[in-house]
Amino acid sequence: MGIAVSRNIGEVLDGLDKCRQQLVTVVRPAVSDRIPIGEVLLALQSFTEIVRYLNTRRSRGAILELVDEASVQDALYLMLRPWIHDLTPESPTDRVANSYSIKDFVSHSNKFVLEAKFIRDKSHGKTVVTEINDDIETYRYHSSCEDLVFFIYDPNSHIQDSAAVSRHLQSNRSYDGKLLSCYGVIKP
């Protein structure tokens, strides 16, 4: 009887292990399954509606006050992390020109970096393109960055010509044979 019970327990444990493996496959896609960058951009286009919903819902839950770049980063992380499982916040990139750059988020399996910008005032609205160009120069060396996505939150419309900034961002660049595709989402 002791042998039969241990065999039954072993069979149950094997069955549970198989079920767990199947559940992990269903709930979390394999790391090699890349999420198309278009889907990430589409999600970012929903940012304003998601924040509006959270701030006007019937329950008395947390309110998102988007007052600085860190609060925008938090909202982006909450939006994207459930389906981009390796989205990692704030990690230094390689050392370039005696300085480190802090990228907001990276997904190694999806080969993209997400850089968030919060436009503070009119002066920042005028200089954000220079800041973006500096970021592009830094990220072109990063091994996990094939796609560089800029999410720019401009709540007070301080960017004078957001269409021109968007056109400037939407491009493919090639550096020593390495392709870097840049994208931009600007939300008021």
BELBELDA-V914597 format. One line per field, one symbol per residue. ss: DSSP state (H for helix, E for strand, - for the rest). phi: phi as a letter, one per 20 degrees, with the letter a starting at -180 (. if undefined). psi: psi as a letter, one per 20 degrees, with the letter a starting at -180 (. if undefined). A space follows every 50 residues. Layout:
# BELBELDA-V914597
ss=???
phi=???
psi=???
This chain:
# BELBELDA-V914597
ss=-HHHHHHHHHHHHHHHHHHHHHHHHHH---------HHHHHHHHH-HHHH HHHHHH------------HHHHHHHHHHHH------EEEEEE---E--E- -EEEEEE----EEEEEEE---HHHHHHHHHHHHHHHHHH-------EEEE EEE--------HHHHHHHH-EEEEE--EEEEEEEEEE-
phi=.ffffffffffffffffffffffffffcffgfffegfgfffffffegfff ffffecfffeefdeeedbffffgffffffeggddfdfdekbfeffclmbd ddefbccffelcdddecdefbffffedfffffffffffffeffedecddd dddcfdleffcfffffffffbdccclneecedcbcdce
psi=hhggghggggggggggggggghghhggoqqhioppphhhghgghhjgghg ggghijrhrlaqpoonirhghgggggghghhhinhkopqnpqaqpplkqq poqgqqoghilqpppqpoogahghhhihhggghggghgiiiphjnhpopp ooomhjliognhhggghhhnrpqpolippopqqpppp.
